[in-house]
Amino acid sequence: MPRSLTLKELEAFACLAEHLNYKVAAQHVFVSQPALTRIIQTAEQKLDVRLFDRNTRRVELAPSGRELLPIARRLLSEFHDALHDLSGFIGGRRGNISVACLPSAAAGLLPPVMAELQQTHPLVTIALHPSSGHLLPRLLKEGTADFAISGRPTDSVLSYEPLLSDPLVLMCSAKDPGPASSKSLWDFITKRPLISSGSASSIRQVVDRLMEGKHIAVNARYEVANISVLGAMVSAGLGISIVPTMALRLMDTSQVATHPLDLPGASREIGILTRNGRTLSSASQHFLNCLRREALRRSATTTRSRR
């Protein structure tokens, strides 16, 4: 069985077949003329055929050479195309990004980030995996996601980079007059049925910590895992709820009134979750840079609005 030709041998053969001149072909493949002669001879020995007929006046393709030429051109073209694709991946111009994220972040934070990346890196594809906060570390460790947008983890295998604070707001039916002032806020909350998000939700954990820190006993009448259903229940006047601002993007708020909770600790921290020791692709790095810029813009807007 003939031995395989190297890439260098294929390139030398294809170049000589194109120019039919050793001196010219040697210049194109950046070797000396004697070196080109040895490369061609080695290729012929490996294949046990003559690729070129040559005499003192001219060089011509032999029958085996004519058969090999289209094969060599196809292989070289595929190789250079593959290198081009690899270069695009390394440079972040192309590639696939898999993002695990809180549903509220998927709706309230990531769309403008994805739009910016689409403008600068149109060949990059993005897969979003909205999931409950307790599932995000597992998606990351299993390799389903390259990184996650989540709250601060407790797992030491994961690294966390804070991005922004997502302020909590009080929701009530638009027909409800709401708290008369910030001083009457907690009295208002304790006298209304509270609709809580599911126990596994990151929203529930933040709200529970806030209530415990204020030593507030609430009338937790309902619990619902789906944030859209929670919004519908508030709209129908079944009770009130406390949710992060970004979660409002996941529900119909046309029949809902919202009231800010301008209190210490009345916010949810959102950040970037990565796995220690895992290198992110260039495309993922570009995505995260866009995300950091969006977080800075939002933080600056929040700061100005409070002045």
Secondary structure as the mmCIF struct_conf table of DSSP 4:
data_model
#
loop_
_struct_conf.conf_type_id
_struct_conf.id
_struct_conf.beg_label_comp_id
_struct_conf.beg_label_asym_id
_struct_conf.beg_label_seq_id
_struct_conf.end_label_comp_id
_struct_conf.end_label_asym_id
_struct_conf.end_label_seq_id
HELX_LH_PP_P HELX_LH_PP_P1 PRO A 2 THR A 6
HELX_RH_AL_P HELX_RH_AL_P1 LEU A 7 HIS A 19
HELX_RH_AL_P HELX_RH_AL_P2 TYR A 22 HIS A 28
TURN_TY1_P TURN_TY1_P1 VAL A 29 PHE A 30
BEND BEND1 VAL A 31 VAL A 31
HELX_RH_AL_P HELX_RH_AL_P3 GLN A 33 LEU A 47
TURN_TY1_P TURN_TY1_P2 ASP A 48 ASP A 48
BEND BEND2 VAL A 49 VAL A 49
STRN STRN1 PHE A 52 ARG A 54
BEND BEND3 THR A 56 ARG A 57
STRN STRN2 VAL A 59 LEU A 61
HELX_RH_AL_P HELX_RH_AL_P4 PRO A 63 ILE A 90
TURN_TY1_P TURN_TY1_P3 GLY A 91 GLY A 92
BEND BEND4 ARG A 93 ARG A 93
STRN STRN3 ARG A 94 CYS A 101
HELX_RH_AL_P HELX_RH_AL_P5 PRO A 103 GLY A 108
TURN_TY1_P TURN_TY1_P4 LEU A 109 LEU A 109
HELX_RH_AL_P HELX_RH_AL_P6 LEU A 110 THR A 120
TURN_TY1_P TURN_TY1_P5 PRO A 122 PRO A 122
STRN STRN4 LEU A 123 PRO A 130
HELX_RH_3T_P HELX_RH_3T_P1 GLY A 133 LEU A 135
HELX_RH_AL_P HELX_RH_AL_P7 LEU A 136 GLU A 142
TURN_TY1_P TURN_TY1_P6 GLY A 143 GLY A 143
BEND BEND5 THR A 144 THR A 144
BEND BEND6 ASP A 146 ASP A 146
STRN STRN5 PHE A 147 SER A 150
BEND BEND7 GLY A 151 GLY A 151
TURN_TY1_P TURN_TY1_P7 SER A 156 VAL A 157
STRN STRN6 LEU A 158 SER A 173
TURN_TY1_P TURN_TY1_P8 ALA A 174 LYS A 175
BEND BEND8 ASP A 176 ASP A 176
BEND BEND9 ALA A 180 SER A 181
HELX_RH_3T_P HELX_RH_3T_P2 SER A 182 SER A 184
HELX_RH_AL_P HELX_RH_AL_P8 LEU A 185 THR A 190
TURN_TY1_P TURN_TY1_P9 LYS A 191 LYS A 191
BEND BEND10 ARG A 192 ARG A 192
STRN STRN7 PRO A 193 SER A 197
HELX_LH_PP_P HELX_LH_PP_P2 GLY A 198 GLY A 198
TURN_TY1_P TURN_TY1_P10 SER A 199 ALA A 200
HELX_RH_AL_P HELX_RH_AL_P9 SER A 202 LYS A 214
TURN_TY1_P TURN_TY1_P11 HIS A 215 HIS A 215
STRN STRN8 ASN A 219 VAL A 224
BEND BEND11 ALA A 225 ALA A 225
HELX_RH_AL_P HELX_RH_AL_P10 ILE A 227 SER A 235
TURN_TY1_P TURN_TY1_P12 ALA A 236 GLY A 237
BEND BEND12 LEU A 238 LEU A 238
STRN STRN9 ILE A 240 ILE A 240
STRN STRN10 SER A 241 PRO A 244
HELX_RH_3T_P HELX_RH_3T_P3 THR A 245 LEU A 250
BEND BEND13 MET A 251 MET A 251
TURN_TY1_P TURN_TY1_P13 SER A 254 GLN A 255
STRN STRN11 VAL A 256 PRO A 260
BEND BEND14 LEU A 263 LEU A 263
TURN_TY1_P TURN_TY1_P14 PRO A 264 GLY A 265
STRN STRN12 SER A 267 ARG A 275
TURN_TY1_P TURN_TY1_P15 ASN A 276 GLY A 277
HELX_LH_PP_P HELX_LH_PP_P3 ARG A 278 SER A 281
HELX_RH_AL_P HELX_RH_AL_P11 SER A 282 ARG A 306
#
